[in-house]
Amino acid sequence: MSMIDHNRLARLGELLEESVRTGQIAGGNLCVLHKGEEVYYAESGYADIAAQKKITKDSIFRLYSMTKPVTAASVMLLMERGVIDLLDPVSKYIPIFGDIKVAAPEGDVAVNRQVTIKDCLSMTSGLAYNCDPDPASRDAALVYDELDRRLYSDDPMTTMEMASKLGQGRLAFQPGECWRYGTSADILGAVVEAASGVRFGEFLQKEFFEPLNMKDTGFCLDASKRERLASVYERTPDGLVVYHGNHLGICNHMDADIRFESGGAGLVSTIADYRHFAQMLMNQGTYQGKTYLAPATVAYMTGCRLHPHQQVMMAGWESLAGYSYSNLMRVLTEPSLAVINGSQGEYGWDGWLGPYFANMPGADTTFLMMVQLKDSGTFTLTRKLRNVLAAAVS
C-alpha cells in the first residue's frame, strides 16, 4: 500500500515558486491526487504579468496536446459501443483518405493498405505535423497556413474540412511501418464527428464534460470566461514576453468563431476540470457513481504499446526514454530507461505550452500541472517535480 510523505510534497510548491522567481515561467499550478483525494495543491506567479493577475485554481489554460487523451477516450467510447472498429479505414469516415499516397524516395507511391483508426491512435499512420522539411510535413504546413489565414474570416475551416485537406497530402511512410508524432489525433476528431453524427465538441460535451462537471473545458470560451484565460509567454534574452501566435491553428485569444475543433490540440481547461477526467480513468472508467467507460476499455486504452519495429522511432525523443505509446498517450514500460523516476504502467501526456498529466495506477496517484510557456512540453521543471513526487510516494 502506497503512502504519502507530506513534508516531501511541500518541495513541489517550493520548486514552482523558484521557477517563477527566476523567470523560468510566469506562473502555474499543480496538484497531486492520492486514492481519489487531493493531497497537495500549489499555485504561484501570474496569469498576466503586466496586469499582476495571479494564477488561481480556476485559471484557464490552453491544453494543446493534453487534448489528445480526451480524444482517445472518445474513440474508446465509440469502440466499446460497437459503433467503430479499430481496423476501420479512415476513408470510411473521411473519403479522401482512400486516395492518399506515400512520399517515397523514388516519388509518390500508393499505400500498401489503408490508414486505420488504430494507426491514428498509435501515431503509426504516417501523418506528419508541419514542422519538418520532408514532403509530408510540407503538405501539412500548407493546410495549417490556410487554417491560420481563415481563422478570423467569415469562412473558418471546420474539423472535417481540415481532416479532408490533410488527407489530400502525402504520408511520411507506409501505414503501420513506424511511429511519428503528427496530426493523427485531428483526424480522429473528424472520425468521431462522422461516426457519431454530431460535432466533435458536442460529442465531448455530452459524453464527458457535462456529466464530469468540466464546466470550463471545451474548444470555445465564452466572453465572460476569457478574463480567466492565462496569457502565453515565451523566453527571450530580455526575459519572458507575451506570445500571441495561433500555433497549429488554435486561436490563442479564444475570441474567434471556432469551427476547427482540434482533437490534437484544441481544448482549454482548468486544473480543477482536468482532474475529473484523470480520476475517471484512474477509477477504471467510473467517477462519482457514473460509468463513462468500461473497465476493460480503460485497461485497453492505458495498457497498449507499440510493436518493436515501431518503437525504434521513439528513440530520438529523449524525454520519452522508457516509454511506449498508444491511444494518444505515453505508457511507461521500462522504468530503468526513463529520465524521470517513474513507475511501471503510468500513463498520460503533456502539451506544447507545458500542461502535464500523469496517472500512476500502481501508487493510485495522479499528478497534474498547468503552465503556459511556449515550446515547453515536458521540460526541466516537469522532470524535477516528478522526481520529488516519486520520493514523496512510497
SULNOR-V989460 format. One record per backbone hydrogen bond with DSSP energy under -0.5 kcal/mol. NH is the residue of the N-H (numbers start at 1). CO is the residue of the C=O. Records with the same first field share a line. If there is no record, write none. Layout:
NH=CO / CO
This chain:
5=392
6=4
9=5
10=6
11=8
12=9
13=9
14=10
15=11
16=12
17=13
18=14
19=15
20=16
21=17
22=18
23=20
24=19
25=19
28=44
29=370
30=42
31=368
32=40
33=366
34=37
35=364
37=34
39=32 / 37
40=32
42=30
44=28
46=26
47=53
48=53
52=48 / 49
53=48
54=52
55=45
59=56
60=228
61=269
63=61 / 267
64=265 / 267
66=63
67=64
68=65
70=67
71=67
72=68
73=69
74=70
75=71
76=72
77=73
78=74
79=75
80=76
81=77
82=79
83=78
84=78
88=85
90=115
92=89
93=90
94=90
97=94
98=95
99=96
100=97
101=169
102=109
103=171
104=102 / 107
107=104
109=102
111=100
117=88
118=86
120=116
121=117
122=118
123=119 / 120
124=119
125=119
129=181
138=134
139=135
140=136
141=137
142=138
143=139
144=140
145=141
146=142
147=143
148=144
149=145
150=146
151=148
153=150
159=259
162=158
163=159
164=160
165=161
166=162
167=163
168=164 / 165
169=166
171=101
172=126
176=124
177=174
179=310
180=123
185=182
186=183
187=183
188=184
189=185
190=186
191=187
192=188
193=189
194=190
195=191
196=192
197=193
203=199
204=200
205=201
206=202
207=203
208=204
209=204
210=205
212=208
213=210
214=209
215=213
217=214
218=268
225=222
226=222 / 223
228=225
229=226
230=60 / 228
231=47
233=372
234=241
236=239
239=236
241=234
243=232
247=245
249=246
250=247
251=249
252=250
254=251
258=256
259=257
261=259
262=260
266=262
268=218
269=61
272=57
274=270
275=271
276=272 / 273
277=273
278=274
279=275
280=276
281=277
282=278
283=279
284=281
285=280
286=280 / 283
287=290
290=287
292=285 / 290
293=285
297=294
298=294
299=295
300=296
301=297
302=298
303=299 / 300
304=300
310=307
311=307
312=308
313=310
314=311
315=312
317=314
318=316
320=317
321=318
323=320
324=331
326=329
328=121
329=326
330=348
331=324
332=346
333=322 / 331
334=322
337=334
338=334 / 335
342=340
345=332
346=343
347=359
348=330
349=357
351=355
354=351
356=369
357=349
358=367
359=347
360=365
361=359
363=360
364=360 / 361
365=360
366=33
367=358
368=31
369=356
370=29
372=27
373=353
374=233
376=352 / 373
377=351 / 352
379=377
383=379
384=380
385=381
386=382
387=383
388=384
389=385
390=386
391=387
392=388
393=389
394=3 / 392
